[in-house]
Structure formats: structure tokens, C-alpha cells
Amino acid sequence: GSGRGYSDSRGSQAPPSQEEIEDFIRDSRLDDRAADALATAAPAVQRYVLDRGVLNEARNSSSALMARLKEAQSALGRDGESGRGGGGGGGGYSDRDRDRDRDR
């Protein structure tokens, strides 16, 4: 194919593949904290972020990603889910879930 697209499933809520996420992280030159935030975001949030394109044009791509994650969570609802349930991979385990489980 010509060029790498992150939105092969544009318009759908299909969670991005691990490869799509890794490519986006590399191409956007994200730092470890930003990469981890994206990797642990809900699948719908990941899809929203990837569909908007790589961040390699931003002065600070990692802080641009954090702003985009926040925007995605606002747009999609507090938990970043679009109201549709669904399993599929463990990538949707958020920091909030981890904290809640640790406190049990």
C-alpha cells in the first residue's frame, strides 16, 4: 500500500491493533509517559486519537498527545467508552481500573 494509515477502520469503533498503536507511538516520537498513557487508554479513546493522525508536527508531541487524550475522553464520555461494551484485548485497562483493583 501507499503510506501508512492509522484509520483503516475510520468511522468504526473497532479498537486499534497493537501494531497500529506502536506505529503511532514511534511515528509521533512520544516519550514513555505519553506512550504508556495511550497504550492504557480505553480502545475507543485510542481509536479517536489515532484517527486524528500522527503528532510529529507538534512542538511537543507528548504533551499534544496528553491534550488529545483528554479531548477524546471528553468527547466520548468520562470513561472513554462510547457506550458500547466489548472485550477484545487487555489494552483498555485504565489507570483508574488499576487503582480501584489495588485498593480492594
N, C-alpha and C positions, 0 to 999 in steps of 0.2 A: 504494500500500500504506500501511498504518498503521505508523509508526515504522520506524526503520532497524535491521535485524538484521544481525549480522556472521556469523551461523551458519546461513545458508540451507542449507548442506550439513552441518549438525550430524550428528555420528556418522560422517561420511565423512572420509577423509583427503585430500579434494580441496584443493589449495593455494588460499589466498585470492587473490582478484583484486587487482591493483594498486589499484583503486578502493576495495576493502574496507580495505586497509592504510592508504591515505591518509585515508579517513574516520575510521578508528580513531585514527590519529595526531592528527588535528585535534580530534576529539571528546574525546580523553583529554588534550589540551593537553600533549603531550610535547615535551621540549626536543630540540635537534638530535641530541645524542649518543644519546638513547633512541630517537628516530625512526630513526636510522641502524642501531642495533642490531636493531631489529625488521625493518627493510627487508632486512637482510643475513642474517637468521636463516634456517635451513632451513625449507622450506614446512610441514613437519609441526609445527615449533615455532610458526610464525606462526599456523597453524590453532588450535593449543592455546591460545595467548594470546588470539586474537580470540574464540574460543568462550566464554571466561570473562567477556567483557563489557568495556565501556569503563572507564577508570580515573579518570574525572573526579571521583569521590567521594574519592579518596585525597588525603591532605595533600600528598604529593609524588608526583604520578602518574609522573614519570620514574623515580624510584627504585623505585616499586612495579612498574613495567614490568620493570626490570632483575631484580628478585626473581622475577617471574613467568617471565621467560625462563630463568633458572637452574632454576626448578622444572620448567619444560617439558622442558629438556634432561635433567634427572634422570629425569623420568617416561618420556621417550621413548628414553632411551639417550644416550650421550655425544655422538654426532654429531647428535642431534635428529631422526634418521630413525627411522621405525617399522619398519625392516627391509624396506620396500618400495622398490625402486628407482623411478626415473621422472624424466624430463627436465622439460619444461614450464617455460619461462621461465628467466631467469637470476637470479631472486631468491634462490636457495638457495646462492649463493656466499658462504661464511662468511669471517670474518677469518682463521681458521686456513688455509683454502684459499689465500687471498691471500698470507699469509705464506709458505706452502710453495712457491707458484709463484714468489715473488720470490726465494727462496733457490736456485732452480735455476740 
